[in-house]
Amino acid sequence: MSLPNMSASMVARATVRAVSKRKILATRAALTLTPSAVNRIRNLLEDKPEYIGLKVGVRTRGCNGMTYTLDFTKQKDQADEEVLQDGVRVFIEKKAQLTLLGTEMDFVESKLSSEFVFNNPNIKGTCGCGESFNM
């Protein structure tokens, strides 16, 4: 599934889920990617050789305070944390790094939507639509 007419400033919609009864496993990466997320990122980048990966950021907006952003990126900024998993590169903006510790990034498809989902054990609440969260 390609994303025609999609600007480089917005890759896809992202949803946040609070994960309460999940044990956080110690990992070296701030963010882990499911095989589905790895495949989707690889597919998004395959016809965009000028980009080296995706950048995850956080912005203040939405009814619950914060929301994640996903953008294509051409370079790693000095303060970015790089997650390299199965040949896919995801860069985390400095402002988003603490909000993503222990988070799993997934890609979920249904008949009505396809989106990246951040399964985050650190958030305290989400809005009804799942796009914004608070910590």
N, C-alpha and C positions, 0 to 999 in steps of 0.2 A: 504494500500500500504506500504510494508516494504522496507527498504533500505538495501539490502544485500551488503556485502563486504564494508560497510561504516565504516570508522575508527571513533574512539571517538573524533577526532579532527575536524570533519566536519559533521554537522548534515544534513544540506540541503542548497540549494541555497536561497539567500535572495535578494529581490528587494526593492528599496527605491522609494517612490513617494512623490513629493512635494505637499503639500495640502495648497492652498492659500485662498480659500473662505470658510474655515471652522472655526467656532468659537471654540476656545480652552476652554474646560470646566475644571474648577479646580477639580482636583482629588488628592487623597492622594498618589497614586502610580505614579511613574515617567513614567511608561509604562502601558497601558491597553491592554488586550487581548480580541480578539473577540471569540465567542463560537467556531468558526472553528479552531482558533489557539489553544485554550484550548484542544479541542478534539485531534488535531494532536500531540500536545506535550504529552498528556496522552498516545496515541497509541505508540509513539516512545519510551516511558519509560516503558511500561508495561512488556516487556520481558528483561529489563535491571535493575534488582533490586539493583545493585551496584551503580547506579547513582541516585542523589536526585532531579535533575532538569536540565534545560538548562542554559547556560551562554551566555550572549550577550556581545560582545566586539566590538571594532572599531579598524581598522588598516589603515595605510596610504598606499594606493595603488589604482590602477585603473586610468582611464583617468581624473577623476574629483576630486581626492584627498583622499577621505576616503571611506571605505566600512565596513559594519557590518559583524561580524563573529558569528556563532552559534556553540556551543560545548556542549557535555554532561559534567556534572560536578558531582564529588563525594562529594564535600564540598563547603561551603560558605567561601570565603576569607574574611578577616577582613574589607577590604574597599568596598566589594560588597554591592550593594543595592538589597534587596530581594523583589520581587513582588510575592505575594501569591494570586492567584485568582482561585476560583472554584476547590481547591485542587491541583493545578499545581503550581510549583515553578520555577520562572525565576530569575536568578541572573544577575545583570548588573555590569560589571567591572567599576572601578572608572573612567577610561579614557573615557568611553562611556556614563556616567551618564548625563552630560549636553547636549549631542547630542540627547538624547532620551526624554527629558522632553516634555510631552504632546503628545507623539507618541502612535499610535495604531498599535499593531502587529496583523496581519491577516494571515490566511493560505488560499491560493487560488489554486484551481485545474482547469485545462482545459484539453482538449484532448491531448495537446502537452507537458504540463508541470504541475508541482506542486511545490509550493514554499511559503515560508514565505514572507510577504510584510509588510514593515514598512511605514505606512502612517504618515509622519513627517511634521508638520507645520513649523518647524524651518529651513529647508534646503533652500538654495538659488538656487541650480541647481543640475541636475543629468546628467549623461552621456547618450548616446543614448540607451544603453542596460539596464539602470536603476540600475546597480549594485554598482556604486560609486556616491558620492555626495560631495557637498561643502556647507559650512555654512557661 
